[in-house]
Amino acid sequence: MSKWKMVLAIPLVVLVACQPTAETESDPGISFQVSFSSALTEESQDGRLLLMLSTLDENEPRFQVDNSPDTQLIFGVNVSGWAPDSATVVDASAIGFPLRDLSELPPGTYYAQALLNRYKDFDLADGKTVSLPPDRGEGQQWNRKPGNFYSEPVKVEIGTQGAISFTLVMDQSIPDIEPPADTEFIKHVRLRSDLLSEFWGEDMYVGAHVLLPKGFDEHPEARYPLMIFHGHFPSDFGGFRTEPPDPDLEPEYSERFGIEGYNILQQQEAYDFYRQWISDDFPRFIVIEIQHPTPYYDDSYAVNSASQGPWGDALTYELIPFIEEKFRGIGEGWSRFTYGGSTGGWEAMAVQVFYPDEYNGAFVACPDPIDFRAYMTINIYDDKNAYWYESQFQKLPRPAHRDYLGHVHASMYDYNRLEAVLGDKGRSGQQFDIWEATYSPMGDDGYPVRLWDKESGEIDHEVAEYWRENYDLMHILRRDWATLGPKLEGKLHIYAGDMDNYYLNNAVYLAEEFLEGTTDPYYGGEVDYGDRAEHCWNGDQENGNHISRLRYNSMYLPKIMQRIKDTAPEGADLSSWLY
């Protein structure tokens, strides 16, 4: 017996009129009449209505949708001015993934759930108004966003009886997230950004989780170097634990790494880092993990952009000086270092390139594409289509995800189809949409201009040229090496597994080709690869990804210390923080 309640299917006698606020038309096939309870709110709602269907009952359907071959089903429609206790129909006109729409749904038993990703209007400084899902402390996770409405899963039977309708009522709201508490070593800061608030037309904030050195309070004379760890939205400072692993912790299997008890290993690594952090011979410095979610994604990509605003300036010129003043940072470019993996790898390199005097080294692991000639498996300048290889007689899909043996698990079309279901106009909160929100010009409607058509995959090469001139990091380095090279000498360190799951190593190969050929000056950094290593290899030739990914905050330290020794200006403070 399923733990979910059963909903009976009712054959349609008359056509059900579609709620006029939904951007869909009713269809006499399988349909779901979805409403939200006035007990949640009396106000009308805008957003993306999502319907999930699953054949599995071990978890809620909203947690069973992803890009893997095991994904369950999801369908989406926009709603605007949707009144409480009124029905919106989700039918065959709703876009779906991996099925194209409800008309393709095979007969069988399913568990159905509805969720509303709620939007709000932002009145931008340029006069445009956009409707977007604001971050609510969760890092743009539609299925976990506080305040989003959802229904309890219900069991439905899909047969062959023709037109049939089901009813779902969203009477639940995802609760708020409790902010993390300060501890002896970890502090949390949140700062209103004047720059971002002006762009977005309302108060916008940047924040960080700050790891303080041992003896911070006992050494008021000390001023510290700053290490900036870029990455996806951190709920708190990760990888730091003041107690040994919980002896009662049930071991969990990591499918990604094939390791039993990986959760215990994570706790042990976090505790080992704490013991290293407080040891007598460990250098004293500050580490921060930046928290900068936007209405488009779990972070801003740490650069200025047309559609997201001046996040690069806000982080570099507002947040970081604020932290350095509050926690006695040295506050000079030679004393700041950036590092991170994946999105964080791209960000670490980008801020070093765009703000070359403000940082003294970037340790760039498995970065998002740093050369758009290798935008995963696409050359956005030369290729015509993002989803399909050119062929006269075949329709061969471009891969988007593989394992270390080269087995393909998802295509470019698959990734983008799911994004299209989750939200139009770049509002999915997913990877390709945030790249557009960061790199593209703003359209006349206030939303990012598409690099390619979301359905066909046809590439807009005018948009690609805009990307090239403004955000293709290797193009910028090739174009501006005469001026940038002297500022970046010895600062760029790039690492990638040669079997990166997302083909990100391809762009690193192109970067290495240019960097190793530089003169006046020679770049003087490092590019290295992990043999058969997947995403996100970060330069550790002695340990596998499952270990090295837990050691970001210490693995680059010897190179940073040497860099400080070699480049600190005359008279710089090289001692107060080495107690």
N, C-alpha and C positions, 0 to 999 in steps of 0.2 A: 504493500500500500504506500503510495507516495505521501510525503510529508506536506505536499502542496494541495490546496483545495481544488476540487474539480469544478469547472465551468461547463455547462451544457451548451452545445451548439444549437442555435435556433435557425432553421431554414428561413430565408428572407421571403416574405410575401409581397412586400413593396420595397422599392429602392430606398435606401437610407441616404438622405441628403447630406453632403459633406459640409462640415462646419465651415462657414465662409472665410474664416481666418486662416485656414490651412491652404497651402499652395498646391492642392491636389484636387482631382475630380473623382467622384465615387465610381466604382466599378462593380458590376453584379457578380463578383466572385467571392473569394475569401476576404473578409474585412474584419477590422477590430474597431469598435467604438470606444474611444478613450476619453476620459474626463478627469479633472482634478477636483478634489473636494473643497467646498467653500470653507470647511473647517481649517484648511491650511492658510488660505488668504481670500479676502473678498475682492482683491485687485485682479484685473485682467493681466495676462501674461504674454510675453514674446519669448521665442526661443526655438529650439530644435526638439521636436517630439521624436523619441526613439522607441521602437518596438523590438524587443529581443525574443527570439524563440530558440529553445534548446531541447534536445532529446535527452539531456542528462539532468538529474535532479540532485546532484551532490553539492551544488552551489547555485546561487542566484544567477539567472541568465546574464545580468549586467556585468558579471565578472567572468564570463565565458567567451567574450568576443576579442579576438586579436588577429594577427596576420599569420598565424601558424596554420598548418593543414588541419588541426583539430578545432578550429574556430567553429562556434555556433552562429546563428543567424541574427542579422540586425537590419532594420528598415528605418528610414528617416524622412520626416517632412518638416517644413517650417511652419510655425504658428505665429500669429500676430494679433494682438488684441483679444486673446482667447479668454472668454469669461468662465468663471468657476461653475461647476455642475453642468456644463454644456459639453456635448460630444464632438470630438474631432474624429473623422473616419480615416483610418490607415488601411489602404487597400492596394490593389495592383498598380496604382499610379505612384506609390511610394518607391523611392530608389532603395535597392537592397544590396547586401553583401553576405556571403559570396553568391547567393542567388540574386538574379537581377531584380526580381520583384516577387510578390506573393503568389502570382499565377504559377510559378515554378515549384511551389511548395509540395513535396510528396506527401501522400496520405500517411498518417501515423499519429503517435502520441507526442505532444510537445508541452513544454512549460513556458508560458508566456508572461512577459513582464514589460511594463511601459515606464519610461523615464523622461522627464522634461529637463533638458539643459537650459536653464533660464538665462536670458539675455537682459542687458540694460543698455540704455542709450548713453553714448559719450559725445558731448558737444565739443568737437575739436577746435583748437585755436584758429584754424583756417576757415572756419565757418561750416565745415562738413559735420554731419551727424552719422555715427556708426552704431550699430547694435551688436554687442559682443558679450560673451560670457566672462564676467569679471572673476579674477582669482579670489577665492575665499579661504585662503590658507592651506589649500591642498595641492597647489601646483598644477592647475589646469587638468585635473582628472575628472572627466565628465561623469564617470560612474561612482565617484566618491566626493563630489563637490558639495560642501555644505549648502543647504538651502534648496538643492535640486529636489523636485518631487518625483516619487516613484510609487509603483503599485507592488503589492506582494505577488510573487509568482503564482500563477494558477495553471492547472492542468487542463489541456484542451485536446479534443480528438478531431483530427482532420481526416475526413473521409472522401468519398467520391460523390457526395450528394449534391454537388453544384453550389449555388449561391448559399453562403452561410456566414453568420455574423457572431462575433463574440464581444463581450463587454469587459473593459478593464477600468478600474477606478484608482487613480493615484491619490492615496490618502496618507502617504508617508513622506517625511522630509528628512534628508540627510542632516544629522546634527552638526553643530559647530565643532571645530577642532580646538582643543585646549592648547594654548601656546606653551612651549617648553619653559621650564623654570631655570633660572641661573644657578650655577654651582660654583664651587671654589675655583675651578679652572675654566669653565665655559660660561661666557656671557652672551647676551643676545641684544642686538641694537636694531633700532628701526628709525629711519630718518625720512621726514617729508622732503621730497625733492622739488625744489623750486622749478627746475628746468622741466621735469616731467609733468608737474602739475599745470604749468602753463600750456604745454602741448595738448594734454588730455582734457583740459577744462574742468578739472576737479582734483582734489588732493590725491597724489600718488606717492607711494613710499618705496624706498629701497631698504634692505636690511642685511644682516650678516650674523652668523654664529662665530664667536671669537674664542679661540683657545689661547689662554694666557699661560706664560711660562711659570715654572716653579719659582717661588720667591718674589713674585710680582709686588706684593705689598711690603715685603721686607727690604726692597731695594728701590726706593723712590727716585734715586739718582739715575737709574738705568733707563736707557732709551733703546728700542728694539727694532731690528729688521722685521719686515713684513712679508709673509708668504701667503699668496692668494690662490686658493684652490677653486678653480672653476668647474662647474658641472651642472647637472640637472638639479631641480628644486630639492634642497635638503630640508627635511622637517626639523632636524637638529644637527649639531656637529656629530658626524659619524666616525666610527672607528676608534673611539676613545672610551675606555671603560676602567673605572677605578677599582673594580672588584673582579676576582677570578670568575670563570664561567659558572653559571648557575648549575649546581650539581643535580638539580631535578629537571633540567631541560631535556625534553624528549628530542632525540636526534632526528633531523629532517634530511631527506635525500635531495641533493641538488641535481636536477636533470641536466642543467647546463654543463656542469663539470663532472657529472658521474661520480659524486662523492657522497657517501653516507655520513650524516652528522655535520654537514657544512655549517649549520647554524652554531654548533659548538665551536668549530674552528674559527668562525668569525668573532665570537666572544673572546676566545683565547688570543687572537691577534690584536684585538682592541685593548685587552688587558696588558699584553706585552708592550704595546706602544706606550701606554700609560707608564709602565715601569721604566721604559727607555726615556720618556719625557721628563721624569723626575730624577733621573740618575745624575750623579755629580758631574760627569764628564760630557753631558749633553748640552749643546749650545742653547742659549735662551733667545727665543724669538717669538713673534706672534703669528698664528695661523688663522686665516678667516675663510669661511665658506659663505659666498655671497648668495643672498636670497633676492631674486629679481624677477618674479613672475610677471607676465603681461597678460592682457586680455586675449592674446593669441597663443601663448605657450607657457611651459613651466619656467622658462627664463628668456631673457631678452636677446641673447647672443652677444651681449656686452658691447654693442656698437650702436652708433647713431643710424637711424633708418627713417625713410619717408613715412611709413605707415605706423611705426611703433614709437617714434620720437627719439630724443637724444639720450638713450640709455648709456652709451659709451661715455659721454661727458658727465652724466649723473654719477656713474660709478667711479670714474677716475678723478673727477674734480670736486665731487660732493661727498660721497660715501667714504672713500678711502682716506682723504684728509680728516674727516670727522672721526674715524676710528683711530687714526694715528694720534690725533690730539687727545682723544679720550683715554687711550691706553698707552700713551707715551711711546709712540712709534718714532723712528728717526725722521720719517717724513720727506725723504729725498729719493730720487729715482734709483740711485745706485743701491739702495737698501730694500728695494721691492722686487719680488720674483713671482712669476705666475706659472701655474701648471694645471693640468687636468687631462681628462680622457674623453674621447668621442666629441660630443658638443663642447665639453670643457676643454678639450684639446684645441679645437678650432678657436674658441674664445681666447685661450692663452696666447695663441699665435697672433690672433687678430689685434688684441690690445697692444701687444708688443710692436706690431707693424704700424698701427694707427697712432700709437702714442709712444714712439721709440725712446724718447728721453725720460719717460715716466717709469720705466721698468728696466731691470738689469738682466733679465734672462727669462726665457719661456721654455718650459719643458712640455712638449706637445705630444701627447700619446693618442694613437689611433684617431686622428682628427677627422671630423666631417670634411667633405671635399675642400681641399685647399688649392686645387687647380680645377676649374670647371670644364677643362677638356676631358677630365675623368670624374665627372659628376656621377659617382657610383659607376654604372655601366653605360653612361651617356656622355657624348661630347656635345654640349649644348650649343656650340657654335656651328658645327658641321652636320650633325645628325638632324634629320627631319622630324623624327618621331621618338618620343620618350618611352613608348611601350613596346614597340615592335622594331626588330631589325629590318633593314631594307632588303626586300626580296621580290623577285618577279612572280614567283609561284607559291611561296610559303608565307605564313604568318607566324613568325618565330618570336616568342615573347622575350623581352629583356629580363634577365634575372635581377632580383633585388636582395635576396638573402640566400646564403649557402652555409654548409658546415665545413669543417677543415678538410674534408675529403672532396669537396666540390659539389656535394649533393644539394640541389636547389630546393628551397622550401617555400619561396614566394616570389612573385614577379613584380615588376614595376607597376603594372596595371592593378594587381591585387592591392598593393599598398595604397594606391591612389583611389581605388574604388571604395575602400573602407573610409578613407578621409571624406570622400564625396557624400557618403551616407551620414557621417557624423556631423557634417556642416558644410554649407556652401560658402562662397566668398572668403575662403581661407579660415573658416571658423571651426575647423575640426579639432584644433588643439594638438595636431599631430605633426610628424616630421616634415613632409614636403610643404605643408601649408606654412609652417614657421619659417622655412627657408624663403618662401615667397614674401611673407610678411617682413622679413629682415632685408632681403636683397632687392626686391622689386620697387619700382616707382609706385606712388599712390594713384589709383584710378579716379575718375571724375566722381564716382560714387563714394569715395573715401576709403575703399578697401584696396588691398594689394592687387596689382595687375598680374594676371596669370602668366607664368613662363610657358606653360603649354595648356591646351584645352584638356580639361579634367576627364572628359569622356573619350576623346579620340587620341589624345597624346601628341597632337601636332604642336611643334615647338614654335613659339613666337621669337624670331631671331632679333627683333628690335629690343625686346625685353632682355634677351641674352646679352646684347651689347651693353645695356645698362648695368647688368650684373658684372660683366667683364671689367668695366672701367671703375666700378665702385667697391666690389667685394671679392673679386677673384684675387686671392692673396698672392699667388705666384705671378699672375699677370702684373699686379701692382709692383712686386719686387723686381721683375724683369724691366718694367717700364721706368721705375724710379731708383734703380740701384745706385746711380751716381750720387744721389742725395741720401737715400736710406741706408745704403751699405755701410758707410762709416758709423752710423748710429746703431747698427745691428750686429756689428762684428763681435763674434763670440757669444751671441745671445740666443741663437735658434738651435734647439735640440729636438729632433723629431723621431718618433718611434711608431712602428706599425707591424702587426703580424702579417706575414705574406699570404695568409689565408683569412684575412679579415672577413667577417660574415657579410659585410655590406660593401665589399670591394673597395674600401677606402685606401688600401695600400697602393692602388693604381695612381692616385693623385700624388702620393708620397714619392713614387718612382720619378714622376715628372719634376717634383720639387728637388729631389736629389740631383737630377741631371743638371738643373740650372745652378744650384748652390755649389756643387763641386767644381763648376766651371767659372765661378766668379773670380774676379781680380779687382784690385784697387778699390776696396780690399777683398781678399778671400774671406768668405763668410765666417770661417773659424769655429763652426759649431759641430753638430753631430747629427747623422741620420743612421738609424739602425733598424734591423728587421728581426722578427722572431720566426724561426723555422716552423712552418705549419701552425702558427699561432693564430688564434681567432681574435675577434673583437673582445676585449680591448687590451692588447699587449702594450706594455709601457716601458720597455727597455730592460727588463730584468731577464738576463740570459741564464740565471741559475734556478729560478722558480717558475712554475706555471702561472697562468692567468689567475687561477683560483687563489693564489697566495699574493702575487705582486699587486693585484688590484686593491688589496687591503693595506698596502704600504706606501701609498702616494705621499703621505705626510713626512716620510723619513727617507725614502729611497733616493731622492735627488739632493739630499742635504750635503753630502761631500762635495758635489760639483758646485753647489751654491756657496759653500764656505770658501772654496778656492776662488770662485768668481769675486766674492767680496774682497778677499785678500789681494787679488790682482788689480781690481778696478776702483776701489774706494779712493776718493780724492784725498789730497794731502790735508791732514788735520781732522779727518773723519773719525767719528767715535767707533773704535774697534775693540773697546775693552769693557765699557760699563755693563754690557749685556752678556759678558762671558764669565760671570761669577760662578 
